[in-house]
Amino acid sequence: MLERLVTALIGLGVPGFALFILATYSGLTGAAAITTALVALGPGGMVGGLVTAGILALIAAAVTANGLPQVFAAVVRGYLNNGTPKDDLLGALKKIKLFVTDDTYNRLVQQA
């Protein structure tokens, strides 16, 4: 049984892992746990959760193919090209407190 679960989650990729974590910590079981996890995953209820799961799949594929620094730099360039001030991006990084302990991503924003 556990092996089937693991195989299914691996098949779903990062969105499946996120859904699994959210469903596990919902305190519910069955369909209620899945529904709650989808609602928590994105704005707009279950549909928003499904859309967010799809976006997570795209992000995971891009990071796998190109590496996190390259994807991050491309996203920053996109924001800057659309008129987002560099200071806003740096402020967002400070608020998020990324899991990276060095200034790699701050430098990428500064260099963009």
C-alpha positions as CSV (number, residue, x, y, z in Angstrom):
1,M,0.0,0.0,0.0
2,L,2.7,2.5,0.9
3,E,4.6,1.7,-2.3
4,R,1.5,2.5,-4.4
5,L,1.1,5.8,-2.6
6,V,4.8,6.7,-3.1
7,T,4.5,5.8,-6.8
8,A,1.4,7.9,-7.3
9,L,2.9,10.9,-5.5
10,I,6.1,10.7,-7.5
11,G,3.9,10.5,-10.7
12,L,2.2,13.8,-9.7
13,G,5.5,15.5,-9.1
14,V,5.8,18.7,-7.0
15,P,2.1,19.5,-7.0
16,G,1.3,16.0,-5.7
17,F,3.9,16.5,-2.9
18,A,2.4,19.9,-2.0
19,L,-1.1,18.4,-2.0
20,F,0.1,15.5,0.2
21,I,1.6,17.8,2.8
22,L,-1.5,20.0,2.9
23,A,-3.9,17.0,3.1
24,T,-1.7,15.4,5.9
25,Y,-1.8,18.5,8.0
26,S,-5.5,19.3,7.5
27,G,-6.5,16.9,10.2
28,L,-9.2,15.5,8.0
29,T,-9.5,12.2,6.0
30,G,-10.7,11.2,2.6
31,A,-12.3,13.6,0.2
32,A,-12.5,16.3,2.9
33,A,-8.7,16.3,3.3
34,I,-8.2,16.6,-0.5
35,T,-10.8,19.3,-0.8
36,T,-9.3,21.3,2.1
37,A,-5.8,20.8,0.6
38,L,-6.9,22.1,-2.8
39,V,-8.6,25.1,-1.2
40,A,-5.5,25.9,0.8
41,L,-3.2,25.5,-2.2
42,G,-4.5,28.5,-4.1
43,P,-6.9,31.4,-4.2
44,G,-10.4,30.8,-5.6
45,G,-11.3,27.6,-3.9
46,M,-10.7,24.1,-5.4
47,V,-10.4,25.5,-8.9
48,G,-7.7,27.9,-7.8
49,G,-5.9,25.1,-6.0
50,L,-5.9,23.0,-9.2
51,V,-4.6,26.0,-11.2
52,T,-1.9,26.6,-8.6
53,A,-1.0,22.9,-8.8
54,G,-0.6,23.3,-12.5
55,I,1.6,26.3,-12.1
56,L,3.7,24.4,-9.5
57,A,4.2,21.7,-12.2
58,L,5.5,24.3,-14.7
59,I,7.8,25.9,-12.1
60,A,9.2,22.5,-11.1
61,A,9.8,21.5,-14.8
62,A,11.6,24.8,-15.5
63,V,13.8,24.6,-12.4
64,T,14.7,21.0,-13.3
65,A,15.6,21.9,-16.8
66,N,17.4,25.1,-16.2
67,G,18.3,25.4,-12.5
68,L,16.9,27.7,-9.9
69,P,19.3,30.6,-10.4
70,Q,18.6,30.8,-14.1
71,V,14.8,30.6,-13.6
72,F,15.0,33.2,-10.8
73,A,17.0,35.6,-13.0
74,A,14.6,35.2,-15.9
75,V,11.6,35.9,-13.6
76,V,13.3,39.0,-12.2
77,R,14.1,40.3,-15.7
78,G,10.4,39.7,-16.6
79,Y,9.2,41.7,-13.6
80,L,11.7,44.5,-14.3
81,N,10.7,44.6,-18.0
82,N,7.0,45.0,-16.9
83,G,7.9,48.0,-14.7
84,T,8.3,46.5,-11.2
85,P,10.8,48.6,-9.3
86,K,14.0,46.7,-8.3
87,D,13.5,47.9,-4.7
88,D,10.1,46.2,-4.6
89,L,11.7,42.9,-5.6
90,L,14.5,43.3,-3.0
91,G,11.9,44.2,-0.3
92,A,9.9,41.0,-1.2
93,L,13.0,38.9,-0.8
94,K,13.5,40.4,2.7
95,K,10.0,39.6,3.6
96,I,10.1,36.0,2.3
97,K,13.3,35.1,4.0
98,L,14.3,32.5,1.4
99,F,15.7,29.2,2.5
100,V,19.0,30.3,0.9
101,T,21.2,31.8,3.6
102,D,23.6,33.7,1.4
103,D,22.9,36.8,-0.8
104,T,22.8,34.9,-4.1
105,Y,19.3,36.0,-5.0
106,N,19.7,39.6,-3.7
107,R,22.8,39.8,-6.0
108,L,20.8,38.4,-9.0
109,V,18.2,41.2,-8.5
110,Q,20.9,43.8,-8.1
111,Q,22.7,42.7,-11.3
112,A,19.5,42.5,-13.4
